[in-house]
């Protein structure tokens, strides 16, 4: 067994990036595609840059790859160029260049996630839209999805789950996904080299703001209500939602927010982001007077220098006691674009009145998914593993774990998540302390039967349920009846939250707002239920042994 053990840090990065490349109303199940109508007489509508045409499939108008802005390397985005005539917008546009996806080298991961990585190009600022109607006088809630993959990887199309057709059709909402600059292109802080690049460390964050501004100005043409926008995202996408809640330029551009497995409390600081920027310039052998030559360096060379710089500065930061999960590529607290850490030491005042839905999956970093020997681990071996972390408090951990999860299996001791869950609870506590809009919490505990159940309720598992794409992404969910029923409930709850600020759904228990005293949390499973502070004592023990978390 010993040779199979992986460090918590290694597993954290595997799972956090598993949805992205690593350098690295009455609901209906998904159906087979019906007739597609794609012509110059169908699905034509207006944007501020010109007319676009998409296509109509099974009652949903679909538009892909619409430019929402353009940007020069390391500079803030500006308005997209206007065009003449009608722009065909029927295929996904470019994705942001990024490192190799290592998940393709695992047959089990590649089968379950079924990634679509598209084609890379730095001209990647694009939105994709699914809507039940255009030019019909309706003002539908708008749901803007922010993809996972940290701030280094991913796209608005990478998983089958991200397709917005089923959610738009069954929920009568407008669904938007998007691409933005990532990694060294989106978050290389060159502010030490003059005013031209003063905001380069937050270029990718400014892209997100630009996308929301585009939605605000244009979504009415797609049947959407610019005054009822919900942002939601998972993993790194949840981190982006957390950050936008604290970004002044985003204030007023959205009205509700959902954080799925990505409660990012802290971000980068200029102390380190500028150090990384300087290290990249040194790696490339550039003199500061030649800083503009960065504009012409091939992407692969730029990324390689960036990764070396991040590794170097991370080692320095660890010696200095820095323990931020997001390190290297991510928004930086610059006092301007991002004035302060998103949720440290308090929740952002600007988002006090934004209803918030926060949650995680039960297993997130499923060690038994990736280490086969853990799938049938004995209790004794699991306890031996726990002792490496909890030492003399292992017995106390076991007692409060049993209280939180009675009847657990031995592998639960190593599979139940203690990385994202503590951060989610802390984010909820901080937001509730603002005494503003309500906060709702959930844990997704349904376990997939795919590949003999090895996936459990792993990181990303809730996404197909949220999008009502249980059948579309059957390689992850199995597409069975129980999964379809849960998908209808969850997607209904998400849609109703977008409509009213309350995550209600038929056949779900009444979902009470979260308070510190009661700790109401919706447990999503074949039979869903509300639990109250079920793991309070367990989390108190876990917090005494902090992992590198958000």
C-alpha positions in Angstrom: 0.0 0.0 0.0 2.7 2.4 0.9 4.0 2.9 -2.6 0.4 3.8 -3.7 0.1 6.8 -1.4 -0.1 10.2 -3.0 0.4 13.5 -1.2 -2.7 15.7 -0.4 -1.2 18.5 -2.5 -0.7 16.2 -5.5 -4.3 14.9 -5.3 -5.6 18.3 -4.8 -4.1 19.5 -8.1 -5.3 16.4 -9.9 -8.9 16.9 -8.9 -9.0 20.6 -9.1 -7.9 20.5 -12.7 -9.8 17.4 -13.7 -12.5 19.4 -15.5 -9.8 21.3 -17.5 -6.4 20.6 -19.1 -3.5 20.3 -16.8 0.1 21.1 -17.5 -2.4 19.6 -17.0 -40.9 23.7 -14.6 -41.6 20.1 -15.9 -38.3 18.6 -16.9 -37.6 16.2 -19.8 -34.5 14.1 -20.2 -32.1 14.8 -23.0 -33.4 13.6 -26.4 -31.9 12.7 -29.7 -31.4 15.7 -31.9 -34.4 16.6 -34.0 -34.5 18.6 -37.2 -31.9 21.3 -37.4 -32.8 24.6 -39.2 -29.8 26.6 -40.3 -30.4 29.3 -42.9 -30.2 33.0 -43.4 -33.9 33.2 -42.7 -33.7 31.4 -39.3 -32.2 32.5 -36.0 -31.0 36.0 -37.1 -30.7 38.6 -34.4 -28.8 41.7 -33.5 -25.7 42.5 -31.4 -24.0 45.8 -31.0 -21.3 44.6 -33.4 -23.7 43.4 -36.1 -26.2 40.8 -37.0 -25.6 37.1 -36.2 -27.3 33.9 -37.3 -27.3 30.6 -35.4 -29.5 27.6 -35.8 -32.7 26.2 -34.4 -32.7 22.7 -32.9 -35.6 21.0 -31.1 -37.1 24.4 -30.1 -33.9 26.0 -29.0 -32.0 28.8 -30.8 -28.3 28.2 -30.6 -25.4 30.6 -31.2 -21.8 29.8 -30.9 -18.5 31.6 -31.1 -19.8 35.2 -31.0 -17.0 37.7 -30.2 -17.8 39.7 -27.1 -14.5 41.6 -27.1 -11.0 41.5 -28.5 -7.6 42.0 -26.7 -4.0 42.5 -27.4 -1.6 40.3 -25.3 -1.5 41.4 -21.6 -3.8 44.4 -22.2 -7.4 44.9 -21.1 -10.1 43.8 -23.5 -11.9 46.4 -25.8 -15.1 46.2 -27.8 -15.2 43.6 -30.5 -14.8 44.8 -34.1 -18.0 45.5 -35.9 -18.9 43.5 -39.1 -21.0 44.0 -42.1 -23.8 41.7 -43.1 -24.8 38.6 -41.1 -22.1 36.8 -39.1 -22.5 33.0 -39.1 -22.3 31.9 -35.5 -23.0 28.2 -35.5 -19.7 26.6 -34.4 -17.6 27.0 -31.3 -14.9 29.6 -31.6 -11.3 29.2 -30.5 -10.4 28.2 -27.0 -7.6 29.9 -25.0 -4.2 28.2 -25.6 -3.2 26.0 -22.6 -1.0 23.2 -21.6 -1.5 19.5 -22.6 -4.5 17.8 -21.0 -2.9 14.9 -19.1 -6.4 13.3 -18.5 -6.4 12.0 -22.1 -3.7 9.6 -21.0 -6.0 7.9 -18.6 -8.6 5.7 -20.4 -11.0 5.9 -17.4 -10.9 9.7 -17.1 -11.1 10.2 -20.9 -14.1 7.9 -21.1 -16.0 9.5 -18.1 -15.3 13.2 -18.9 -15.4 12.9 -22.7 -13.6 16.2 -23.2 -14.0 18.4 -26.3 -10.9 20.6 -26.4 -11.7 22.4 -29.6 -8.9 24.4 -31.3 -6.7 27.0 -29.6 -6.1 30.6 -30.6 -5.3 33.7 -28.7 -8.3 35.5 -30.3 -10.6 33.5 -28.0 -13.0 36.0 -26.4 -16.3 34.3 -27.4 -19.7 33.6 -26.0 -22.1 30.7 -26.8 -25.9 31.1 -26.3 -28.9 28.8 -26.0 -32.4 30.4 -25.8 -35.9 29.2 -26.3 -36.9 32.3 -28.2 -35.8 35.5 -29.9 -37.8 38.6 -30.8 -40.8 37.2 -28.9 -41.1 40.0 -26.3 -40.1 37.7 -23.4 -37.5 38.6 -20.7 -36.0 35.3 -19.6 -33.6 34.9 -16.7 -30.0 34.6 -17.9 -27.6 32.0 -16.6 -23.9 32.7 -17.4 -21.7 29.7 -16.8 -18.0 30.1 -16.0 -15.9 27.0 -16.7 -13.6 25.1 -14.5 -9.9 24.3 -14.9 -8.6 26.8 -12.4 -7.4 29.9 -14.1 -5.0 27.9 -16.3 -7.2 25.7 -18.4 -10.6 24.7 -19.7 -13.2 26.3 -22.0 -16.9 26.9 -22.3 -17.4 23.7 -24.4 -15.0 21.2 -22.8 -17.6 18.9 -21.3 -20.9 17.5 -22.7 -22.5 18.7 -19.5 -21.9 22.4 -20.6 -24.3 22.2 -23.5 -27.1 24.6 -22.6 -29.9 23.3 -24.8 -31.7 21.1 -22.2 -31.5 23.7 -19.5 -32.8 26.5 -21.8 -35.6 24.3 -23.2 -37.0 22.9 -19.9 -36.3 25.9 -17.8 -37.2 28.7 -20.3 -34.0 30.5 -19.5 -31.1 31.9 -21.6 -27.9 30.0 -21.0 -24.5 31.5 -21.8 -21.0 29.9 -21.7 -17.8 31.7 -22.7 -14.0 31.5 -23.2 -11.5 34.0 -21.7 -7.8 34.4 -21.4 -6.1 31.9 -19.1 -2.7 31.0 -17.6 0.2 33.2 -18.8 -2.0 35.0 -21.3 -4.6 36.0 -18.7 -2.7 36.4 -15.4 0.9 37.4 -16.0 1.6 40.4 -13.8 3.9 42.8 -15.6 2.8 45.8 -13.6 6.4 46.2 -12.4 7.4 47.2 -16.0 5.3 50.3 -16.4 1.7 51.6 -16.8 1.1 49.9 -20.1 0.8 46.6 -18.4 -0.6 47.9 -15.1 -3.6 45.5 -15.3 -2.0 42.5 -17.0 -2.2 40.4 -13.9 -6.0 40.6 -14.1 -6.5 40.5 -17.9 -8.4 37.3 -17.6 -10.7 38.7 -14.9 -11.3 41.8 -17.0 -12.3 39.4 -19.8 -15.0 38.1 -17.6 -16.2 41.6 -16.8 -16.3 42.4 -20.5 -18.4 39.2 -21.2 -20.9 40.3 -18.5 -21.0 43.8 -20.0 -21.7 42.3 -23.4 -24.5 40.2 -21.9 -25.9 43.4 -20.3 -25.9 45.2 -23.7 -27.0 42.4 -26.0 -28.9 39.6 -24.3 -32.3 41.2 -24.9 -31.8 40.3 -28.6 -31.6 36.7 -27.5 -34.8 36.8 -25.3 -33.0 37.4 -22.1 -33.4 39.9 -19.2 -30.3 41.9 -18.5 -31.7 42.8 -15.1 -31.9 39.2 -14.0 -28.5 37.5 -14.6 -27.1 34.7 -12.5 -23.5 33.7 -12.7 -22.6 30.1 -11.9 -19.5 28.1 -12.1 -17.7 25.0 -10.8 -14.2 24.4 -9.5 -12.1 27.2 -11.0 -15.4 28.6 -12.3 -16.7 28.8 -8.7 -13.5 30.7 -7.9 -14.3 33.1 -10.7 -17.8 33.6 -9.3 -16.3 34.2 -5.9 -13.9 36.8 -7.3 -16.5 38.6 -9.4 -18.5 39.1 -6.2 -15.6 41.2 -5.1 -14.8 42.9 -8.4 -16.1 46.6 -8.5 -16.3 46.7 -12.3 -18.7 43.7 -12.2 -21.2 45.3 -9.7 -24.7 45.5 -11.2 -23.9 43.1 -14.1 -25.3 40.1 -12.2 -28.0 39.6 -9.6 -27.5 36.1 -8.2 -24.5 33.8 -7.9 -23.8 30.1 -7.5 -20.5 28.7 -6.4 -20.0 25.0 -7.1 -16.9 23.4 -5.6 -14.9 26.5 -5.8 -15.3 28.8 -2.8 -12.2 30.9 -3.3 -11.6 33.1 -0.2 -8.1 34.4 -1.1 -6.3 35.1 -4.4 -2.8 36.1 -5.5 -1.0 39.1 -4.0 1.2 41.5 -5.9 4.1 40.5 -3.7 4.1 37.2 -5.6 2.4 38.0 -8.9 5.0 40.7 -9.7 7.8 38.4 -8.6 6.4 35.8 -11.1 6.2 38.4 -13.8 9.8 39.4 -13.2 10.9 35.8 -13.2 9.3 35.2 -16.6 11.1 38.1 -18.1 14.4 36.8 -16.7 13.6 33.2 -18.0 13.2 34.7 -21.5 16.4 36.7 -21.3 14.7 40.0 -21.9 15.9 43.4 -20.6 13.1 45.5 -19.1 13.6 48.0 -21.8 12.5 45.3 -24.3 9.4 44.3 -22.4 7.2 44.8 -25.5 8.9 41.9 -27.2 6.7 39.7 -25.0 4.0 40.4 -27.6 5.8 38.4 -30.3 7.2 35.5 -28.4 5.6 32.1 -29.4 2.9 31.0 -27.0 4.6 27.7 -26.2 7.9 29.4 -25.3 6.0 32.0 -23.2 4.0 29.3 -21.3 7.2 27.2 -20.6 8.9 30.3 -19.1 5.8 31.0 -17.1 5.6 27.6 -15.6 9.2 27.6 -14.7 8.7 31.0 -13.0 5.7 29.9 -11.1 7.5 26.8 -9.8 10.4 28.9 -8.7 8.4 31.6 -7.0 6.1 29.0 -5.4 9.0 27.4 -3.7 10.1 30.7 -2.4 6.6 31.5 -1.2 6.3 28.2 0.7 9.5 28.9 2.5 7.9 32.2 3.5 4.8 30.5 4.8 2.4 31.3 1.9 -0.3 28.6 1.7 -2.7 30.0 -0.9 -4.3 27.2 -3.1 -4.4 29.5 -6.2 -0.8 30.3 -6.8 0.6 31.5 -10.1 -2.2 31.9 -12.6 -5.1 33.7 -11.0 -6.4 37.2 -10.2 -4.2 39.4 -8.1 -5.2 41.8 -5.4 -3.9 44.9 -7.0 -5.9 47.6 -5.2 -7.6 48.5 -8.5 -9.3 45.8 -10.5 -9.4 43.6 -7.4 -9.1 45.8 -4.3 -9.0 43.0 -1.7 -9.2 39.2 -1.3 -12.6 38.0 -2.3 -13.7 36.6 1.1 -10.9 37.4 3.5 -11.2 38.8 6.1 -14.9 39.4 5.3 -17.4 39.0 2.5 -17.4 41.8 -0.1 -19.8 44.6 0.9 -20.7 45.2 -2.8 -22.4 41.8 -3.0 -24.3 41.9 0.3 -27.6 41.8 -1.5 -26.7 39.0 -4.0 -28.5 35.7 -3.2 -25.8 33.0 -3.0 -26.0 29.3 -3.5 -22.9 27.4 -2.4 -22.0 23.7 -2.4 -19.6 20.8 -3.0 -19.7 17.2 -3.8 -19.4 14.7 -1.0 -16.2 13.1 -2.3 -14.6 15.8 -4.6 -11.0 14.5 -4.4 -11.9 10.8 -4.6 -8.6 9.1 -3.8 -10.1 5.7 -4.5 -11.0 6.8 -8.1 -7.4 7.4 -8.9 -5.6 4.9 -6.6 -7.2 1.4 -7.3 -5.8 -0.1 -4.1 -8.0 2.3 -2.1 -11.3 1.0 -3.7 -11.4 -2.0 -1.4 -9.4 -0.7 1.5 -9.9 -2.2 4.9 -10.8 -0.1 7.9 -7.4 -0.9 9.5 -5.5 0.3 6.4 -7.7 3.4 6.1 -7.1 4.3 9.8 -3.3 3.8 9.2 -3.6 6.3 6.4 -5.5 8.7 8.6 -2.8 8.5 11.3 -0.3 10.0 8.9 -2.4 13.2 8.9 -4.2 13.3 12.3 -1.7 11.6 14.6 -2.9 11.4 18.2 -6.3 12.9 17.2 -7.2 10.0 14.8 -9.6 8.3 17.2 -11.3 11.6 17.8 -11.6 12.1 14.0 -13.2 8.6 13.7 -15.7 9.3 16.4 -17.0 12.6 14.9 -16.8 11.1 11.4 -19.1 8.3 12.5 -21.5 10.9 13.9 -21.5 12.9 10.7 -21.7 9.8 8.4 -23.1 6.9 10.3 -22.7 3.5 8.6 -19.8 4.7 6.5 -17.6 2.4 4.3 -13.8 2.3 5.1 -13.0 4.1 1.8 -15.2 7.0 2.9 -12.5 7.9 5.5 -10.2 8.8 2.6 -12.7 9.9 0.0 -15.0 12.3 1.8 -13.9 15.9 0.9 -12.2 18.1 3.4 -10.6 20.6 0.9 -13.6 22.4 -0.6 -16.2 21.8 2.1 -14.5 23.8 4.8 -14.0 26.7 2.4 -17.6 26.6 1.3 -18.8 26.7 4.9 -16.5 29.6 5.7 -17.7 31.5 2.6 -21.3 30.9 3.7 -20.6 32.1 7.2 -18.9 35.3 6.0 -21.8 36.1 3.6 -24.4 35.5 6.2 -22.6 37.8 8.6 -23.3 40.7 6.1 -27.0 40.2 7.0 -28.1 40.7 3.4 -29.6 38.3 0.8 -30.0 34.7 1.8 -27.4 32.0 1.4 -28.2 28.4 0.5 -25.9 25.4 0.9 -25.8 21.9 -0.6 -23.7 18.7 -0.7 -24.0 16.5 -3.8 -23.8 12.9 -2.5 -25.2 10.8 -5.4 -22.7 8.2 -6.6 -22.3 7.3 -10.2 -22.6 3.6 -11.1 -20.2 4.0 -14.1 -17.2 1.7 -14.3 -18.3 -0.2 -11.2 -18.9 2.9 -9.2 -15.2 4.1 -9.1 -16.2 7.7 -9.8 -18.4 8.0 -6.7 -19.6 11.7 -6.3 -16.3 13.0 -7.7 -15.3 16.5 -8.6 -17.5 17.7 -11.6 -20.1 15.0 -11.0 -23.0 17.5 -10.2 -22.5 19.4 -13.5 -24.6 17.2 -15.7 -27.4 17.3 -13.1 -27.4 21.1 -12.9 -27.6 21.4 -16.7 -30.2 18.6 -17.0 -27.7 16.8 -19.2 -27.7 13.4 -17.3 -28.3 11.5 -20.6 -26.1 13.8 -22.7 -23.2 13.0 -20.4 -24.1 9.4 -19.7 -20.4 8.4 -19.7 -20.2 10.1 -16.3 -23.7 9.5 -14.9 -24.8 6.3 -16.6 -28.0 8.0 -17.7 -30.2 5.8 -15.6 -33.7 6.6 -14.3 -32.5 7.6 -10.8 -29.9 10.0 -12.3 -32.5 11.5 -14.7 -35.0 12.1 -11.8 -32.3 13.8 -9.7 -31.2 15.8 -12.7 -34.7 17.1 -13.2 -34.9 18.2 -9.5 -31.5 19.8 -9.4 -31.8 21.7 -12.7 -35.3 22.9 -11.6 -33.8 24.2 -8.3 -31.0 26.0 -10.2 -33.5 27.5 -12.7 -35.8 28.7 -9.9 -32.9 30.2 -8.0 -32.1 32.1 -11.2 -35.7 33.2 -11.5 -36.6 34.1 -7.9 -33.5 33.7 -5.7 -35.0 30.6 -4.1 -33.8 27.1 -5.1 -37.1 25.4 -5.0 -38.2 22.2 -6.9 -41.1 19.8 -6.8 -40.3 16.6 -4.8 -37.4 18.3 -3.0 -37.7 19.2 0.7 -38.2 22.8 1.6 -34.7 24.3 1.2 -34.1 26.6 4.1 -31.5 29.4 4.0 -28.2 28.7 5.7 -27.5 30.1 9.2 -24.4 29.4 11.3 -26.7 28.2 14.1 -28.7 25.7 12.1 -26.4 24.9 9.2 -29.2 23.8 6.9 -27.6 21.9 3.9 -29.5 20.2 1.1 -28.1 16.6 0.6 -28.7 15.7 -3.0 -29.0 11.9 -3.5 -31.6 9.4 -4.8 -33.6 10.6 -1.8 -32.6 14.2 -1.0 -32.9 15.7 2.5 -32.0 18.7 4.6 -29.3 18.1 7.2 -28.4 20.5 10.0 -24.8 21.1 11.0 -24.2 17.4 10.5 -20.4 17.7 10.2 -19.8 20.7 12.5 -17.7 18.8 15.0 -15.9 16.9 12.2 -14.9 20.1 10.4 -13.6 21.5 13.7 -11.1 18.6 13.9 -10.2 18.9 10.2 -9.5 22.6 10.5 -6.9 21.9 13.1 -4.9 20.2 10.3 -5.3 22.6 7.4 -4.6 21.5 3.8 -3.6 24.1 1.3 -7.0 25.3 0.4 -8.7 28.3 -1.0 
